[in-house]
Amino acid sequence: MLLTTTSTIEGKQIQYLGVVTGEAILGTNIFKDFFAGIRDIVGGRSAAYEGELRTAKEIAMREMEQQATQLGGNAVILR
């Protein structure tokens, strides 16, 4: 399944089949919240939260792929 942000795909004709969406909400735990709070005070990036956001994005993308497949599509153009 091709996922892209371009409005054209070289050598392919784009046929609109509908809108697909993907959502993912992941909970964190008390330890991640605690260490993220410390990061807020001293500065820096929270690797725990970044990892959770990355995982949520991957889940949402997979959901879009699955919905596109159900519609008979072979690509998702993200806008």
N, C-alpha and C positions, 0 to 999 in steps of 0.2 A: 504494500500500500504506500503510495507516494503522499507525503504531507509537505506542502510548500506554501510560501507566502506570495508567490508570483501570480500575476493575473493571466499569464500565458505559459504554456508548456510547449517547447519546441517540438514540432512534428506531431503534435496531438491536437485534436479538436475537443474543446471543453463543452460538455453538456451538463446543464444545471439539473440536479436531481432533487435538491432540497437542502434544508439546513440540518446540520448535525451539531450536537453539543457534547461536551464532556465536563463533568463536575467531580471534584474530589475534595472532601474536607477531612483532614487528618488531625487527630488530637495529639497533643504532646503530653508529657508527664511532668510531675512536680520537679524532677531533677533538671529537665531541660528548661523549664520555666525559671528555676532558681539560677542556673548558670547563665541564661540569657539576660536575666536581670542584672547580674554582676557585669556582664559585657556592656549593658547600657550605661552603667556607672563608669567603668574604666575605659570604655571605647572598644571598638573592634567589631568584627563580624561574628554572628552566632552560627557556627557550623551545624549545630543541631537543627535550628530552624531552617537553614538553607537546605539541609538534607531532606527535611519534611516537605518543603515547598517543591523541591525537585521531584520527589516521589509523587506528590499530588499532581504535578504537571504531567508526568508519565502516565498516570492512571487516566487522567482526562483525555490525553491524546489517544490512548488505546480505546477508550469509549467512543471517540469520534470515528476511529477506524472501523470499529464494529458496526456502528450505525451506518456508515457509508457503505460497507459491505452488504448490509441488509437492504439498502436502497438500490443495490446493483452497481455501486460505484467502485472505482479502482484508484481514486485519489481524493484528497481533501485539500482544498485551497483555503488557507487561513487568512482572514482579513482583519 
